[in-house]
Amino acid sequence: MALQDVYWAKVQLGMSNRKSSTHRIRVHSADGNAYVVAITQALKDATNLGQYLLSVEDLSAGTLISKGVELATEDDAADYPASGAKVWAFDKISISYHAGFDNLSCTIPGRDNSSYNVGPDGVTILIAGAGASTFVTDYVARFNLVAVGKNNDDATLDKMYINS
C-alpha cells in the first residue's frame, strides 16, 4: 500500500434541470495547499488555483453552487475485490442521523456482514449495548464526534440498518 496525499480542485455548477454537475481535476500539491491556507475568498481567488476556478466559472453558464479544493489520501496500489467476493455498491449500511431540526441520512457501500450484528428484525444494526460489535460502537462514537448538519449543528447517529 502506497498512501499519498493528493489535491482535487472542483467546481459544482447548477443546471437548468435543477441538478448539479461537478468539474473536478487533480492539481499540484503546492497549488492546492496555497488555496487551502489562503484566509479569505479574495486571497483564494488570487492563487493560481483560484484563477483556474474562476476560469471554469467564466466558461460555464451554470450557477456556481460551490468551489474549492479537496485533500484526499489515496492508495496508488489499490485494487478492486475479486468478483467472487461479491462486494457490491448496492449492499449498503444505511445511517439515519439528526442535526438541529434536520433528519439526515448517508450510506456505506459494500457492507461487510461480518462487522456488525442485527436485531431480531434482521435489518436493524445493533449500535449500542449487548450484541453491538466493536466496529459499530467505534463508528457511532467517531461519527458523533465529527459529523455536523447544514448549519454546523452537531449530529447524532440515530439508527443503522442494512439496505440492498
RAJO-V885585 format. One record per backbone hydrogen bond with DSSP energy under -0.5 kcal/mol. NH is the residue of the N-H (numbers start at 0). CO is the residue of the C=O. E is the energy in kcal/mol with one decimal. If there is no record, write none. Layout:
NH CO E
NH CO E
//
This chain:
2 0 -0.5
3 73 -2.3
5 71 -3.3
6 26 -0.7
7 69 -2.6
8 24 -3.1
9 67 -2.5
10 22 -2.3
11 65 -3.3
12 10 -0.5
12 20 -3.1
13 62 -3.4
14 18 -3.1
17 14 -1.6
20 12 -2.4
22 10 -2.7
24 8 -2.1
26 6 -2.3
31 27 -2.5
32 28 -2.9
33 29 -2.2
34 30 -1.9
35 31 -2.1
36 32 -2.5
37 33 -0.9
43 39 -2.3
44 40 -3.0
45 41 -0.9
46 42 -0.5
46 43 -1.4
49 43 -0.5
50 46 -2.4
51 47 -1.9
52 48 -2.7
53 49 -2.1
54 50 -1.8
55 51 -2.0
56 52 -2.0
57 53 -2.3
58 54 -1.6
59 55 -0.5
59 56 -1.1
62 13 -1.7
64 11 -3.0
65 11 -1.5
67 9 -2.1
69 7 -3.1
71 5 -3.1
71 69 -0.6
73 3 -2.9
73 71 -0.7
75 1 -1.9
75 73 -0.7
77 74 -1.4
84 81 -1.7
85 82 -1.2
87 85 -0.7
90 87 -1.0
91 89 -1.2
91 162 -3.1
92 107 -2.1
93 91 -0.6
93 160 -3.3
94 105 -2.9
95 158 -2.9
96 103 -2.5
97 155 -2.2
98 101 -2.2
99 153 -0.6
101 98 -2.2
103 96 -3.5
103 101 -0.5
105 94 -1.7
107 92 -2.3
108 106 -0.5
109 87 -1.1
109 90 -0.5
110 90 -2.8
112 110 -0.7
114 111 -2.3
115 112 -0.6
118 123 -3.0
121 118 -2.1
124 159 -2.9
125 116 -2.8
131 128 -1.8
136 132 -2.6
137 133 -2.6
138 134 -1.9
139 135 -2.9
140 136 -2.2
141 137 -2.4
142 138 -3.1
143 139 -2.5
144 140 -1.0
145 141 -1.4
145 142 -0.6
146 142 -2.7
148 152 -2.3
151 148 -1.9
154 146 -2.2
155 97 -2.6
157 95 -2.9
158 95 -1.8
159 124 -0.5
160 93 -2.2
161 122 -2.4
162 91 -2.7
//
